[in-house]
Amino acid sequence: MKKLACIPMIMVGVLMSVVFPTAAEDITPENKVKAKPPKVQVTEKNEFYMLTFAPSKIFLVVPKNGLLPASFGGGGGMDNPGYFSMQDKKAGVILSGWFEPESSYKGITSLWQGEITSWSKRGLPNPIDVSMVKIGIWDSVLYDISLPSPKVNNCHIRASAVKDGTWIDIHLSVTSDRPASELRAYLVKLLKTIQIFGKKQST
């Protein structure tokens, strides 16, 4: 797998010096009636993306590493205004996630139990090789999904972190003919490069 880029701290310092408008500042008396629900804004920099969501007090920094903003239609969680998604088609990697209120996060165990229940009701395959681990700031569940082709592996990480009143819920997946152990290691490295900063944080 390719080498993953990290975010130079000098770039982070520049990001954190930016003044972000609040949701209230975005809605003036003239357009209050017509205002639409805020969506995640993705700003492209030289080596990374900066993701912001007006109601939130944090921003997310995602190194590019071949990822491009992507759309996978709609429905379910994808209709949530806090939803975002990216894809590296060549590497078979998909990154998606949500900005949610911290109060909605009941812990990774509760989140995972809810996922399993939902999958069962929808007739989806059960995950295999499941493990719960702490990866940096992220509460994480690593798991695989069996595919019809025995030569192709499908590995996933569901990860959560909270900061300044916001819960970031991330889903990483990769589909490839490489060994599952190698794919899992790649996803772990990718997750470690994703950083969360407070909008008022300074260096």
Phi and psi in degrees as GROMACS dihedral restraints (atoms count N, CA, C in turn):
[ dihedral_restraints ]
;  ai    aj    ak    al  type     phi  dphi    fc
    3     4     5     6     1   -74.1    20    10
    4     5     6     7     1   160.2    20    10
    6     7     8     9     1   -74.3    20    10
    7     8     9    10     1   137.2    20    10
    9    10    11    12     1   -91.7    20    10
   10    11    12    13     1   139.3    20    10
   12    13    14    15     1   -82.9    20    10
   13    14    15    16     1   149.7    20    10
   15    16    17    18     1  -112.8    20    10
   16    17    18    19     1   163.8    20    10
   18    19    20    21     1   -91.9    20    10
   19    20    21    22     1   118.2    20    10
   21    22    23    24     1   -61.1    20    10
   22    23    24    25     1   138.3    20    10
   24    25    26    27     1   -63.2    20    10
   25    26    27    28     1   -29.4    20    10
   27    28    29    30     1   -64.0    20    10
   28    29    30    31     1   -34.3    20    10
   30    31    32    33     1   -69.3    20    10
   31    32    33    34     1   -39.3    20    10
   33    34    35    36     1   -61.5    20    10
   34    35    36    37     1   -40.1    20    10
   36    37    38    39     1   -60.6    20    10
   37    38    39    40     1   -39.7    20    10
   39    40    41    42     1   -65.1    20    10
   40    41    42    43     1   -43.7    20    10
   42    43    44    45     1   -59.1    20    10
   43    44    45    46     1   -44.7    20    10
   45    46    47    48     1   -73.8    20    10
   46    47    48    49     1    -9.6    20    10
   48    49    50    51     1   -88.7    20    10
   49    50    51    52     1    -6.3    20    10
   51    52    53    54     1   -74.1    20    10
   52    53    54    55     1   140.6    20    10
   54    55    56    57     1   -92.1    20    10
   55    56    57    58     1   119.9    20    10
   57    58    59    60     1   -97.3    20    10
   58    59    60    61     1   134.3    20    10
   60    61    62    63     1   -70.8    20    10
   61    62    63    64     1   148.4    20    10
   63    64    65    66     1   -89.2    20    10
   64    65    66    67     1   170.0    20    10
   66    67    68    69     1   -60.0    20    10
   67    68    69    70     1   -37.2    20    10
   69    70    71    72     1   -65.1    20    10
   70    71    72    73     1   -36.2    20    10
   72    73    74    75     1   -70.0    20    10
   73    74    75    76     1   -27.1    20    10
   75    76    77    78     1   -75.1    20    10
   76    77    78    79     1   -22.3    20    10
   78    79    80    81     1  -107.7    20    10
   79    80    81    82     1   105.9    20    10
   81    82    83    84     1   -90.6    20    10
   82    83    84    85     1   164.4    20    10
   84    85    86    87     1   -56.3    20    10
   85    86    87    88     1   -31.8    20    10
   87    88    89    90     1   -70.2    20    10
   88    89    90    91     1   -33.8    20    10
   90    91    92    93     1  -114.3    20    10
   91    92    93    94     1    11.7    20    10
   93    94    95    96     1   -59.0    20    10
   94    95    96    97     1   -41.1    20    10
   96    97    98    99     1   -68.2    20    10
   97    98    99   100     1   -37.3    20    10
   99   100   101   102     1   -89.0    20    10
  100   101   102   103     1    -5.7    20    10
  102   103   104   105     1   -60.2    20    10
  103   104   105   106     1   134.8    20    10
  105   106   107   108     1   -95.5    20    10
  106   107   108   109     1   158.7    20    10
  108   109   110   111     1   -57.3    20    10
  109   110   111   112     1   139.1    20    10
  111   112   113   114     1   -64.3    20    10
  112   113   114   115     1   150.1    20    10
  114   115   116   117     1  -122.6    20    10
  115   116   117   118     1   162.6    20    10
  117   118   119   120     1   -66.4    20    10
  118   119   120   121     1   129.7    20    10
  120   121   122   123     1  -100.9    20    10
  121   122   123   124     1   129.2    20    10
  123   124   125   126     1  -110.9    20    10
  124   125   126   127     1   116.1    20    10
  126   127   128   129     1  -107.3    20    10
  127   128   129   130     1   124.3    20    10
  129   130   131   132     1   -89.1    20    10
  130   131   132   133     1   128.0    20    10
  132   133   134   135     1  -110.8    20    10
  133   134   135   136     1  -174.1    20    10
  135   136   137   138     1   -60.5    20    10
  136   137   138   139     1   -47.0    20    10
  138   139   140   141     1  -120.8    20    10
  139   140   141   142     1     2.9    20    10
  141   142   143   144     1  -157.4    20    10
  142   143   144   145     1   170.6    20    10
  144   145   146   147     1  -112.2    20    10
  145   146   147   148     1   144.2    20    10
  147   148   149   150     1  -113.2    20    10
  148   149   150   151     1   121.3    20    10
  150   151   152   153     1  -109.3    20    10
  151   152   153   154     1   128.4    20    10
  153   154   155   156     1  -129.7    20    10
  154   155   156   157     1   154.4    20    10
  156   157   158   159     1  -139.6    20    10
  157   158   159   160     1   117.6    20    10
  159   160   161   162     1   -48.8    20    10
  160   161   162   163     1   -43.8    20    10
  162   163   164   165     1   -69.4    20    10
  163   164   165   166     1   -15.1    20    10
  165   166   167   168     1   -91.9    20    10
  166   167   168   169     1   154.1    20    10
  168   169   170   171     1   -98.9    20    10
  169   170   171   172     1    11.0    20    10
  171   172   173   174     1  -127.1    20    10
  172   173   174   175     1   167.1    20    10
  174   175   176   177     1  -134.4    20    10
  175   176   177   178     1   153.3    20    10
  177   178   179   180     1  -108.2    20    10
  178   179   180   181     1   135.1    20    10
  180   181   182   183     1  -114.7    20    10
  181   182   183   184     1   120.3    20    10
  183   184   185   186     1  -121.6    20    10
  184   185   186   187     1   113.4    20    10
  186   187   188   189     1   -58.8    20    10
  187   188   189   190     1   145.6    20    10
  189   190   191   192     1   -62.7    20    10
  190   191   192   193     1   -56.7    20    10
  192   193   194   195     1    44.9    20    10
  193   194   195   196     1    38.1    20    10
  195   196   197   198     1    87.2    20    10
  196   197   198   199     1    -6.0    20    10
  198   199   200   201     1   -77.0    20    10
  199   200   201   202     1   143.7    20    10
  201   202   203   204     1  -131.9    20    10
  202   203   204   205     1   144.4    20    10
  204   205   206   207     1   -54.4    20    10
  205   206   207   208     1   138.6    20    10
  207   208   209   210     1  -138.6    20    10
  208   209   210   211     1   156.9    20    10
  210   211   212   213     1  -124.6    20    10
  211   212   213   214     1   132.7    20    10
  213   214   215   216     1  -118.4    20    10
  214   215   216   217     1    37.3    20    10
  216   217   218   219     1    84.1    20    10
  217   218   219   220     1  -138.0    20    10
  219   220   221   222     1  -153.1    20    10
  220   221   222   223     1  -173.9    20    10
  222   223   224   225     1   101.1    20    10
  223   224   225   226     1   146.3    20    10
  225   226   227   228     1    61.4    20    10
  226   227   228   229     1  -136.5    20    10
  228   229   230   231     1   -65.4    20    10
  229   230   231   232     1   -19.3    20    10
  231   232   233   234     1   -71.3    20    10
  232   233   234   235     1   -15.7    20    10
  234   235   236   237     1   -86.1    20    10
  235   236   237   238     1    -7.2    20    10
  237   238   239   240     1   -67.6    20    10
  238   239   240   241     1   128.7    20    10
  240   241   242   243     1   -61.0    20    10
  241   242   243   244     1   -20.4    20    10
  243   244   245   246     1   -86.3    20    10
  244   245   246   247     1     6.8    20    10
  246   247   248   249     1   -81.2    20    10
  247   248   249   250     1   145.6    20    10
  249   250   251   252     1  -145.0    20    10
  250   251   252   253     1   156.9    20    10
  252   253   254   255     1  -154.1    20    10
  253   254   255   256     1   147.7    20    10
  255   256   257   258     1  -142.7    20    10
  256   257   258   259     1   159.9    20    10
  258   259   260   261     1  -149.8    20    10
  259   260   261   262     1   142.3    20    10
  261   262   263   264     1  -116.3    20    10
  262   263   264   265     1    94.1    20    10
  264   265   266   267     1   -61.8    20    10
  265   266   267   268     1   -38.3    20    10
  267   268   269   270     1   -63.5    20    10
  268   269   270   271     1   -40.9    20    10
  270   271   272   273     1   -88.7    20    10
  271   272   273   274     1    -9.1    20    10
  273   274   275   276     1    75.0    20    10
  274   275   276   277     1    25.5    20    10
  276   277   278   279     1  -103.1    20    10
  277   278   279   280     1   135.3    20    10
  279   280   281   282     1  -125.4    20    10
  280   281   282   283     1   132.2    20    10
  282   283   284   285     1  -120.8    20    10
  283   284   285   286     1   125.0    20    10
  285   286   287   288     1  -138.8    20    10
  286   287   288   289     1   164.8    20    10
  288   289   290   291     1  -179.0    20    10
  289   290   291   292     1  -177.0    20    10
  291   292   293   294     1  -143.5    20    10
  292   293   294   295     1   144.5    20    10
  294   295   296   297     1   -92.3    20    10
  295   296   297   298     1   121.5    20    10
  297   298   299   300     1  -134.9    20    10
  298   299   300   301     1   159.6    20    10
  300   301   302   303     1   -64.7    20    10
  301   302   303   304     1   141.6    20    10
  303   304   305   306     1   -57.2    20    10
  304   305   306   307     1   -32.5    20    10
  306   307   308   309     1   -63.7    20    10
  307   308   309   310     1   -19.4    20    10
  309   310   311   312     1   -81.5    20    10
  310   311   312   313     1   -12.4    20    10
  312   313   314   315     1   -89.8    20    10
  313   314   315   316     1   117.4    20    10
  315   316   317   318     1  -106.4    20    10
  316   317   318   319     1    12.9    20    10
  318   319   320   321     1   106.8    20    10
  319   320   321   322     1   155.3    20    10
  321   322   323   324     1   -67.3    20    10
  322   323   324   325     1   -33.3    20    10
  324   325   326   327     1   -64.9    20    10
  325   326   327   328     1   -45.7    20    10
  327   328   329   330     1   -63.5    20    10
  328   329   330   331     1   -42.4    20    10
  330   331   332   333     1   -60.3    20    10
  331   332   333   334     1   -46.1    20    10
  333   334   335   336     1   -67.3    20    10
  334   335   336   337     1   -40.3    20    10
  336   337   338   339     1   -61.9    20    10
  337   338   339   340     1   -37.7    20    10
  339   340   341   342     1   -64.9    20    10
  340   341   342   343     1   -38.5    20    10
  342   343   344   345     1   -64.1    20    10
  343   344   345   346     1   -47.1    20    10
  345   346   347   348     1   -61.2    20    10
  346   347   348   349     1   -42.6    20    10
  348   349   350   351     1   -61.2    20    10
  349   350   351   352     1   -43.5    20    10
  351   352   353   354     1   -64.0    20    10
  352   353   354   355     1   -44.3    20    10
  354   355   356   357     1   -61.3    20    10
  355   356   357   358     1   -42.0    20    10
  357   358   359   360     1   -62.0    20    10
  358   359   360   361     1   -43.1    20    10
  360   361   362   363     1   -65.1    20    10
  361   362   363   364     1   -29.8    20    10
  363   364   365   366     1   -93.6    20    10
  364   365   366   367     1     2.4    20    10
  366   367   368   369     1    72.3    20    10
  367   368   369   370     1    24.9    20    10
  369   370   371   372     1   -84.2    20    10
  370   371   372   373     1   156.0    20    10
  372   373   374   375     1   -65.9    20    10
  373   374   375   376     1   147.8    20    10
  375   376   377   378     1   -73.6    20    10
  376   377   378   379     1   142.0    20    10
  378   379   380   381     1   -70.6    20    10
  379   380   381   382     1   155.6    20    10
  381   382   383   384     1  -125.5    20    10
  382   383   384   385     1   162.9    20    10
  384   385   386   387     1    51.9    20    10
  385   386   387   388     1    49.4    20    10
  387   388   389   390     1   -82.5    20    10
  388   389   390   391     1   135.3    20    10
  390   391   392   393     1  -147.2    20    10
  391   392   393   394     1   140.5    20    10
  393   394   395   396     1  -103.1    20    10
  394   395   396   397     1   126.8    20    10
  396   397   398   399     1  -142.4    20    10
  397   398   399   400     1   161.5    20    10
  399   400   401   402     1  -100.4    20    10
  400   401   402   403     1   121.2    20    10
  402   403   404   405     1  -118.2    20    10
  403   404   405   406     1    97.3    20    10
  405   406   407   408     1    62.9    20    10
  406   407   408   409     1  -123.0    20    10
  408   409   410   411     1   -84.3    20    10
  409   410   411   412     1    -4.9    20    10
  411   412   413   414     1   -98.1    20    10
  412   413   414   415     1   125.4    20    10
  414   415   416   417     1   -76.2    20    10
  415   416   417   418     1   122.8    20    10
  417   418   419   420     1  -133.6    20    10
  418   419   420   421     1   150.2    20    10
  420   421   422   423     1  -122.3    20    10
  421   422   423   424     1   121.8    20    10
  423   424   425   426     1   -99.7    20    10
  424   425   426   427     1   136.0    20    10
  426   427   428   429     1  -159.6    20    10
  427   428   429   430     1   162.0    20    10
  429   430   431   432     1  -121.1    20    10
  430   431   432   433     1   158.6    20    10
  432   433   434   435     1  -122.2    20    10
  433   434   435   436     1   129.1    20    10
  435   436   437   438     1   -72.5    20    10
  436   437   438   439     1   133.6    20    10
  438   439   440   441     1  -109.8    20    10
  439   440   441   442     1   159.6    20    10
  441   442   443   444     1   -56.7    20    10
  442   443   444   445     1   -35.7    20    10
  444   445   446   447     1   -86.6    20    10
  445   446   447   448     1   121.1    20    10
  447   448   449   450     1   -69.7    20    10
  448   449   450   451     1   -11.5    20    10
  450   451   452   453     1   -90.7    20    10
  451   452   453   454     1    -3.8    20    10
  453   454   455   456     1  -117.7    20    10
  454   455   456   457     1   131.5    20    10
  456   457   458   459     1  -106.1    20    10
  457   458   459   460     1   146.0    20    10
  459   460   461   462     1  -130.9    20    10
  460   461   462   463     1   102.8    20    10
  462   463   464   465     1  -111.9    20    10
  463   464   465   466     1   147.9    20    10
  465   466   467   468     1  -138.4    20    10
  466   467   468   469     1   154.9    20    10
  468   469   470   471     1  -134.9    20    10
  469   470   471   472     1   129.4    20    10
  471   472   473   474     1  -108.0    20    10
  472   473   474   475     1   122.3    20    10
  474   475   476   477     1  -132.5    20    10
  475   476   477   478     1   145.4    20    10
  477   478   479   480     1  -135.8    20    10
  478   479   480   481     1   143.7    20    10
  480   481   482   483     1  -149.5    20    10
  481   482   483   484     1   149.7    20    10
  483   484   485   486     1  -123.9    20    10
  484   485   486   487     1   145.5    20    10
  486   487   488   489     1  -159.7    20    10
  487   488   489   490     1   133.6    20    10
  489   490   491   492     1    48.9    20    10
  490   491   492   493     1    44.4    20    10
  492   493   494   495     1    86.0    20    10
  493   494   495   496     1     1.4    20    10
  495   496   497   498     1  -118.7    20    10
  496   497   498   499     1   137.8    20    10
  498   499   500   501     1  -103.2    20    10
  499   500   501   502     1   122.1    20    10
  501   502   503   504     1   -99.7    20    10
  502   503   504   505     1   120.5    20    10
  504   505   506   507     1  -112.2    20    10
  505   506   507   508     1   116.4    20    10
  507   508   509   510     1  -119.7    20    10
  508   509   510   511     1   141.8    20    10
  510   511   512   513     1  -124.9    20    10
  511   512   513   514     1   117.8    20    10
  513   514   515   516     1  -110.9    20    10
  514   515   516   517     1   139.6    20    10
  516   517   518   519     1  -145.8    20    10
  517   518   519   520     1   153.7    20    10
  519   520   521   522     1  -144.6    20    10
  520   521   522   523     1   136.7    20    10
  522   523   524   525     1  -121.9    20    10
  523   524   525   526     1   122.4    20    10
  525   526   527   528     1  -163.2    20    10
  526   527   528   529     1   163.4    20    10
  528   529   530   531     1   -87.6    20    10
  529   530   531   532     1     5.1    20    10
  531   532   533   534     1   -74.8    20    10
  532   533   534   535     1   161.4    20    10
  534   535   536   537     1   -58.9    20    10
  535   536   537   538     1   144.5    20    10
  537   538   539   540     1   -59.2    20    10
  538   539   540   541     1   -38.0    20    10
  540   541   542   543     1   -62.0    20    10
  541   542   543   544     1   -37.4    20    10
  543   544   545   546     1   -70.6    20    10
  544   545   546   547     1   -39.3    20    10
  546   547   548   549     1   -66.7    20    10
  547   548   549   550     1   -40.4    20    10
  549   550   551   552     1   -63.4    20    10
  550   551   552   553     1   -43.4    20    10
  552   553   554   555     1   -61.9    20    10
  553   554   555   556     1   -37.7    20    10
  555   556   557   558     1   -64.9    20    10
  556   557   558   559     1   -44.1    20    10
  558   559   560   561     1   -64.8    20    10
  559   560   561   562     1   -38.2    20    10
  561   562   563   564     1   -61.8    20    10
  562   563   564   565     1   -44.8    20    10
  564   565   566   567     1   -63.2    20    10
  565   566   567   568     1   -40.4    20    10
  567   568   569   570     1   -63.0    20    10
  568   569   570   571     1   -45.0    20    10
  570   571   572   573     1   -60.3    20    10
  571   572   573   574     1   -39.3    20    10
  573   574   575   576     1   -64.0    20    10
  574   575   576   577     1   -22.5    20    10
  576   577   578   579     1   -84.0    20    10
  577   578   579   580     1   -12.0    20    10
  579   580   581   582     1   -84.9    20    10
  580   581   582   583     1   122.9    20    10
  582   583   584   585     1  -121.5    20    10
  583   584   585   586     1   150.2    20    10
  585   586   587   588     1  -117.9    20    10
  586   587   588   589     1   134.5    20    10
  588   589   590   591     1  -133.4    20    10
  589   590   591   592     1   148.7    20    10
  591   592   593   594     1   -76.7    20    10
  592   593   594   595     1   142.5    20    10
  594   595   596   597     1   -63.7    20    10
  595   596   597   598     1   -26.4    20    10
  597   598   599   600     1  -100.1    20    10
  598   599   600   601     1     5.1    20    10
  600   601   602   603     1   -68.6    20    10
  601   602   603   604     1   144.2    20    10
  603   604   605   606     1  -137.6    20    10
  604   605   606   607     1   158.9    20    10
